[in-house]
Amino acid sequence: MHTRRPRYAGRNPRAFRDKYKELNPDRFPAEVDKVLAAGKTPAGMHRPIMVDEVLECLRPAPGEVAVDCTLGGGGHAEAILARVRPGGRVIGLDVDPLELPRTEARLRAAGFGADEFSTHHGNFAGLAQAIAAHGLSTVDIVVADLGVSSMQLDNPDRGFSYTGVGPLDMRMNPARGRPASDLIARSTEAELARMLDEHADEPHAALIARLLKAAPQPLTTTQAVERHVRIGLNAALPSLAKPDVKMSLRRTFQALRVAVNDEFSVLDALLRALPYCLAPGARVAILTFHSGEDRPVKKAFQSGYRSGVYSEIADRVVRASMEETRANRRASSAKLRWAVRSDALAAWP
Ligand SMILES: C[S@@+](CC[C@H](N)C(=O)[O-])C[C@H]1O[C@@H](n2cnc3c(N)ncnc32)[C@H](O)[C@@H]1O
């Protein structure tokens, strides 16, 4: 059936919803290749980061059982699935109820049946319960690629980014918790300042918190926050360069997202659960994107190594190659750490 393309101004669509070719890679593969060749990520597609490096740390082998704690678009899971065949399986966990079925459908279409790939809707903070629900007490491989996917980031309706107009939401699971607009409304200026400092190391945390609370109207859209903070920063700090204002805006959005999804607490819960979910000799790899994520991972692996829970850990952080960083800007901030579970017993505290 012929469908009329969406109407938009200019030669190329700018809004996420209008990028119908990028959103339908099966129908328009050449267009998608063009976007990728330009070093960009097509709308609605997540490009997995450091896949080769992750595989090198995890060494998936036929017959093994793996959990991808952050299934996203399924890039890492797909690479692991291909290596645990025959006889192995991957459980793909994600807190996002909107993208999870899409990724499941994509991997089914790629030929992975229910015997080797299953999904689990839930938070990785409950990793032990998730694997128990699939009849397992421990697994051989765990991978987590923290943060949000490009699908979540690109879709203005999810409210993660200010590149399109959208509700100020930022919930990875829109059925739970409160949106970012609520968080701003019910937090005090001091709480917001602490949040900006602790969740994103924002140097102008106090000023931005004041701006957020002093808005004449409640801030309910991503663009309203962007405009209000940008104008306020320029007025209060006229010598601040444009890229610095942009960085502060990015950090403001990051801090709100971390708070809305309670990201630091759930990461701590995952790190605490890992020793009990990994079989002796099992491997775990975690990709982080800012120091607030990397620090706890590094500490947990180091203290697990000292106490004998891990027999081996990464002695230095693994970074993306120059080539990947050039092709995918998001890879430049990625840090990969890994650990190997020892034979030592670990009892739940
Ligand atoms: C960076 S993406 C992962 C991309 C994936 N590795 C791929 O190859 O496509 C992060 C994903 O983790 C999910 N996520 C983030 N925090 C989570 C949590 N606490 N529990 C479960 N899923 C989470 C997000 O919803 C998102 O889909």
The ligand as a Tripos MOL2 file, in Angstrom:
@<TRIPOS>MOLECULE
LIG
   27    29     1     0     0
SMALL
NO_CHARGES

@<TRIPOS>ATOM
      1 C1         22.1540    2.5290   26.6750 C.3       1 LIG1
      2 S1         20.6840    1.6360   26.5130 S.3       1 LIG1
      3 C2         21.2200    0.0050   26.2140 C.3       1 LIG1
      4 C3         21.4660   -0.2700   24.7750 C.3       1 LIG1
      5 C4         21.7680   -1.7190   24.4610 C.3       1 LIG1
      6 N1         22.9710   -2.1820   25.0880 N.3       1 LIG1
      7 C5         21.8200   -1.9400   22.9740 C.2       1 LIG1
      8 O1         22.7890   -2.5540   22.5050 O.co2     1 LIG1
      9 O2         20.9090   -1.5240   22.2590 O.co2     1 LIG1
     10 C6         20.1350    1.5330   28.1460 C.3       1 LIG1
     11 C7         18.8640    0.7660   28.3310 C.3       1 LIG1
     12 O3         18.8070    0.3840   29.7020 O.3       1 LIG1
     13 C8         17.5260    0.5550   30.1900 C.3       1 LIG1
     14 N2         17.6690    0.7890   31.6300 N.ar      1 LIG1
     15 C9         18.2230    1.8570   32.2380 C.ar      1 LIG1
     16 N3         18.1830    1.7140   33.5680 N.ar      1 LIG1
     17 C10        17.6200    0.4990   33.8120 C.ar      1 LIG1
     18 C11        17.3180   -0.2350   35.0010 C.ar      1 LIG1
     19 N4         17.5930    0.2650   36.1940 N.pl3     1 LIG1
     20 N5         16.7740   -1.4550   34.8800 N.ar      1 LIG1
     21 C12        16.5020   -1.9790   33.6620 C.ar      1 LIG1
     22 N6         16.7370   -1.3140   32.4970 N.ar      1 LIG1
     23 C13        17.3030   -0.1020   32.5740 C.ar      1 LIG1
     24 C14        16.9680    1.7360   29.4420 C.3       1 LIG1
     25 O4         15.5500    1.6950   29.4350 O.3       1 LIG1
     26 C15        17.5830    1.5270   28.0650 C.3       1 LIG1
     27 O5         16.7480    0.7950   27.2520 O.3       1 LIG1
@<TRIPOS>BOND
     1     1     2 1
     2     2     3 1
     3     2    10 1
     4     3     4 1
     5     4     5 1
     6     5     6 1
     7     5     7 1
     8     7     8 2
     9     7     9 1
    10    10    11 1
    11    11    12 1
    12    11    26 1
    13    12    13 1
    14    13    14 1
    15    13    24 1
    16    14    15 ar
    17    14    23 ar
    18    15    16 ar
    19    16    17 ar
    20    17    18 ar
    21    17    23 ar
    22    18    19 1
    23    18    20 ar
    24    20    21 ar
    25    21    22 ar
    26    22    23 ar
    27    24    25 1
    28    24    26 1
    29    26    27 1
@<TRIPOS>SUBSTRUCTURE
     1 LIG1         1 GROUP 0 **** ****
